[in-house]
């Protein structure tokens, strides 16, 4: 029986899933991504360590694969943005999308009008963790090829240097009118040589090489198996979760808060971060994202230390209505593309609070951060009626209820937390001309509670007032 593998390399974890053509998980291996190396504003990944994690996952997945299954294709999925600089000796300098060293460069571009030009050409505003900003601020590494996470992984597996238009557009490197590299923007920031370093452009379901003998010996993947282009993790999560309707918004509540609306025509709302090429024929994703979601749980863990108990935290959040007014928590540990100077923390808290109040305030702050981003879509005229939600925070029923109450929208919680991995496998199946007959499982539905709307609106009013004061601008 033919099966496909999806390799999903995120900043928090690495997943390798083997799926049949109907989306059923045959094998799934997940490991923490402990390759991140953070030093204040500088955030990089140890590429050698990351390759060891991926290889261990693929070996474990293949080791447990029953003999009657035949691996027909591999699809790749990786965290977006940042920058992977591949040197001629095979070493790789990998910069994370949470690196903020280039923020001064972004400030300059906003001041001199170049940011607006980038939005017009590439479909999105620039931010510090994107390739152009990183390379302009730190210099183009001599003789290095420049790509994204999954592109480096493809090179390790196949020896080919290629990327898809989804990743390229999410990285602010694609001319959205021509579908080719945005060379005018490269020239504008003094990176005239960049285009010669970039991967070959292709589409998400294209064949981009086969597993080499060297890679087979390390990963246990069969030599000669087709490797598909794949795409950025956020887009393949939407593909795997079956985002289809105009009235739906796909929400990822992971390290990043990511919101995506599918459209068949390219639209570029001025208050939304970017529009990218989607993993469908003639489709686009209007994307609003920032590192402001489950990343805040790390703050809670550092504060509460030996009192970390996610089951208890969920219970607290389920009982949030009994606590009355909570202190406002701003969920911006790294800022946001439109709030670069705002940082996370409690405000209007004048005395020590209990663990219960602290936990509930953080969870509600995250929900209000999502609400602020979701309202950008409705203000543009998108008739959003429901949210398809995935990511680590969906493990908290209390938080899902908070999101429904704050937005006033139906929340459908994706049953499988491995949608991006399945989306990558779907790319693999497309590459070998096999149709993926995805039978989407029923989602858990959470309805907003009308009796909670007044309290949520009052908390949100305070949240926006504080953000406006902190940022010195309308939000």
N, C-alpha and C positions, 0 to 999 in steps of 0.2 A: 504494500500500500504506500502510495506517494505521500510524503510529508515535507513540510518546509520549516526552516529555522528562522527565527527572528532574534537578532542580537541587539539589545537595547542598552546603550551605555549612557547612564545619567550621572549627574554630579553626586547623587546620594548612593546609588546602587547600580550594579550591572546585572542584567537579566538575560538569560538565554532560554528561549522557549521553542519547543518543537510542536507543531500543530498539524492536524489533518486539514483537508480542504474545506471542512465545515467549521473550522475555528476551535475544535476541541483540543485541549491541551493534552499532549502525549507525554511530554517531559518538560519540566520547568526547573531551572537552577538559578538561584539568586545569591549574590554576594555583596556585602558593603563595598562601596568604592572608597577605599582608604588611601587613594593616591593623591588627594588634595593636599597642597602645601600652602598654607595661608600665613602671610606676614604683613599684617595691617592692610594696606591698600593692595598689595601685591598678592595675587592668588593664582597659583600654578598647579599643574598636575605632574606627577612623576610618570612619564609615558611608559617607562620600562615596567613599573609596578602595575600600571593599568593593563598592559599587555598580558602580564602574568595572571591577573584576575580574570580577564576575558578567556584566556586559554584554559585556565582551570575550570571555568564554567562550561565551556564547550566540551572538554574532555568528560566531565561528569554527565553532561546531557547525552553524549553519544554512548557512554558506558552503560547507561540504563535503558537504551533504546531497544525494544524488542526486535528480533531478527526479521519479522515480517514487514517492518517498516523500511522504506527506502528514502533516504534524504535526497530530494530533487533540486532544492535551491536554498540559498541563504539570502535574507534581506537584512539591511543594516539601518540602524536607528541610533542617533546620538544626540547629546545635548547640543543646543545651538550656540552660535556665536563663540566668544573667545577667539582663540587662534592657535592652530597647530602648525608650527614651522618645522618642516622636514628637511634635515640637512643631508648633504651628499653621502655622509658616512652612515646614514640610517638613524642617527639620533634625532630626537624630536623635542623641541621646546613647546610645551603645551600650556597655554594661558586660559584660565577659566573665564566664563562670562560674568563672574562676580568680581573680577579685577576692576578696581576703580582708579588706577593711576592716571588715566587719561581724562579725568573729569575737567581739569582746567582747559584741555583742548576742546571739549564739548562746549564749555562756557564761551570760548572764543568763537566757535562756529555759530552759536546762537546769536552772539552779538554782531557778527559781521554778515549775517544773512546766509551763510553757507548751509546751516542746518535746514532752512526752508528750501533751499535748492535741492538738498538731498532728499527731502520728503517728496518734492515734485518729480524727481528722476527715479529714485529707488523705491518710492512708496512708503517710506518710513523716516521718522526722526532718528538721528544718531544718538547713541548713548555710549558710556565709557567702556562697556564690555564688548563692543563690536570690533571687528578686525581693522577697519579704517582708522578708528580712534587709537587703538593699541599700537598699530604700526606707525602712525603719524607721530605719536607721543614718544615712542621708544626706538623707532628706526626699523627699517626693513632688514632682517637678518641676511648677511651676505650669502648668496648662492642657495638660499633655502626656498623650498616650495611652500606655498601657503594654502591651507585648507581648513576643514572643520574636523570635528572629532571622528565622525564615521568615515571621512575620507582617508584619514590616517589609518583607521582600522582596515579599510579596503586595501590600502597599500600593503599592510602587513599580511593580508590574506591572499592577495592576487598579484601584487607588484604594479597595479594600475593606479594612476592618480586622476580621479574623476569625482565629480560632485553632481548633485541635482539642483534644479532651479528653485526648489523650495528652500533648501538650506542657504543657497546663494542670496535669495531675496530676503530671507529672515536676517541675514548678515549685512544687509544694506549694500550689497555688491552688484546687484542685478538691475539693469535698466528695465523697468516694468513695461515700457512701451515697445522695446525691441526684443526682449527676452534674451539679450546678450549681456556681457559684462558692461558695467557702467564706467567706461574708461574716462569719460569727461570728469567724473567725480574723482577718479584716481589722480588725474592731472591737476585738478584744482587743489589737492592737498599735498602735491609734490611727490606722489608715488607713481611716477611715469612708468617704472619698470614692473609694477605689480602684475599687470595682466599676463606677462610672460611666466609668472610664477604660479598662476592659479590653475586649478584642475580643469580637465575637459568637462564641459557642461553637457548634461543629459537629463532625461526625465526619470521619474521615480521608479518606473517599472522596467527600465532598460537593463540589458545585460552589461555588466561592467567588469567582466573577467571571470576567471575560475580559480578555485583553490589550488595553490601551487604545492609542489611536493614538500618544500620547506615548511609551509604553513600547516600542511597535513600532519607532519611529524610532531608539530608542537600542539596543535589543537584537537587532533583526532578526527577532524573533518575529512571526508573522503576527497582525495585529489581529483580535480576535474569538475567538481560540483559548481554550478553557476552561482555567481554572486550578483544580486540586483543592486541598483543604485540606492534605493531606500530614500530616506529624507530625515528632516529634523524631528525630534521626538514629539513636540507639541502637535505637529500636523499628523503624524502617524497615530497618535492617540485619538485624534478626532476621527481618522479613518477607521481605526479598530473599534471605536465606540459607535460607529454608524451615524455620524452627524450628517443629516440629509435635509432637514426642513428649515425653511426661512424663519420660523418662529422659535427656533432653538438656539441656545448659546452653549458651547462646550466650555466647561470650566475645569481647570486642573488646580487642585489645592495641594500642591506638593511644595518643594522648596520654593518654587516660583508660583505666583498667582497668575494663571494664564487663562485668557478668555478669547474664544474664537467663534466668529460667525461666518458661515459658508455663504458665498454668493457666486453667481455665474458670470457677473460682470465686475471688473475691477473698480472699486470705489475707495476713496481715500479721505475719510473723515479727518478734519483738522485736529480734533481733540483725542484721537486714537493713535497709538504708537505706530502701527504699520499695517500694510496689506501685503500678503505674500502669496506665492504660487502654491496652490493646494494639491494634494495627492489624488486628484481625479482629473479626468479630461475636461479642459476648459472650466476650471473652477479656482476660486481664490478664497483665502481666509483673511478676514479682517481681525487683527490680533491686538489685544491690549494686555500687556504683561509687565510684571516687575517682581523682584525677589522679596515678596512681602507676605507669603502665606505660611506654610509649615516650618519655614526657616526660623520663625519666632518661637517654636517649641524648644529649640536649642537654648534660647534665653531662659525659658522656664526651667529647663533641666539644670542650667548652671546656677540659677538662683536657689532652687529647692534641693538640689544635690541628692542626699540620701532619702529624700521624700518623693522621688519621682515614681508615680503610680498612675499610668494612663487609664486604668479602669476606674480608679477613684476620680480622676480629673473629668472623665466623661460623666460620671454621676453628678459631680458638682455642676457641670454645664447643663445637664438635664433639669436641674432645680434652680436655674439662674433667676427665674421670675421672683423667687422668694427673697432675693438679696436686695431688692430695691435698686437705687441708683449706684452704679459702679464707677470707679475711677476710669478715666479714658486712657486707653493704651494705644499708642501710635505704632503700627506694625511695619516700621521702615528701618531695619537694621543696616541696610546698604543704601537707603534712600530709594528713589524711584525715578524713572526717566523724566517725569514732569515735576518731581519734588526732590531734586538732587541734594538740597541742603537739609532736609528733614531727617531725623534719626529716631530710632525706636526708643520707647520709654513711657513711663506713666506720667500723666499730668494731673493737676488738681488733686493730688493725693497728699494730705498733710500729716498723716500719722500711719504707723505700720498697719498693714492689713493682714488678714488671715490667708493661709494657703488657698482656701476656697475662693475668696474674693480675688486674689491675684490671678489664679487660674482662669476664672470666669472673665475677668477683664481682658486678659490676653486673647482668649478664644473669641470674645466679642469684638475686640479690636481687629482681629484678622477678618472676621465676617464683614465689618464695616469697611475695611479696605477693599474687599471684593465688591461690596455694594457700590462704592464710589466708582470703581472701574466699570461695573455693569451699567450704571446710569449714563455712562458716556455713549453707549449704544442706543439707549432709549431716547437720549437727547438728540441724536442724529436722525431719529425717525424709524429705527429698526423696531418692529413690533415683536419684541421678545415675550414669549408666554411661558417658557420653561427652561430650566437649566439642566444640562446633562453633566453631572459632576463626578470627577474621579480624583485620585490622589490620596496621599496618606491621611489627610484630615477626614476623609469620608468614613474612616473607621470609628469616628466619634459620632454617634447618633445625635447627641446633643448639639454638636456644631452644625450638622446638616440642618437641624431644626432652626438653629439661629440664622443660618443663611436664608432659609425660606422665609422666616419671619421678617428679617431685615429687608429683603428685596420684594416681598409680596408675590413671589413667583413660585411655581411648583418646582421642586427639586427632584430630579430622577437620579438616583445614585447608581452608577455603573457597578454591576455585580462583580465583574472581573477587574482587578487592579492592574491587569497586564495588557491593556488595550494597545499601547504603543508597540509592545513586543509582537502582538498579533498583527498590527498594521505593517510592521517590517516583514513578517512572514508573507503577508498578502502581496507585498512588492515582489518577493521571491517567486510566488506562484504566478504572478503576472508575467515575469521575465521568462518563464518556461511555458507560457501560453496555457496555463491551467486556471480555470475559473474558481474563485474562492466563494463557496456557497455558505456565507456566514449566517448562522441561525442565532441571532442575538437573543441572549437570555433576558427574561423579564427584569426590569429594573425596580429597585425599591423606590417607592414614591413617597415624598414628604410634602405635605400640604402646609402652606402658611397659616398661622393661627390669627384670625382677625382681632382677638382680644389682646394680642401682644403688640399690635401695630403702634399704638400710642407710645408705649415705653421705648420701643425700638426707634421711632422717629425722634423722640426727645434725645436719646443717647446719640443718634446720628447727627442731630443738629449741633450738639456740643462738639462732636468729633470734627465736623467741617469747620466750625468756628475756630477751633484750636489749630487745625491745619492751615487755615487762612492766615492766622496770626503768625504761626511759625515760619511759613514760607514767604510771607509778604506779598502774596498774589492770590487771585481767585482760584479755587480748586473745584 
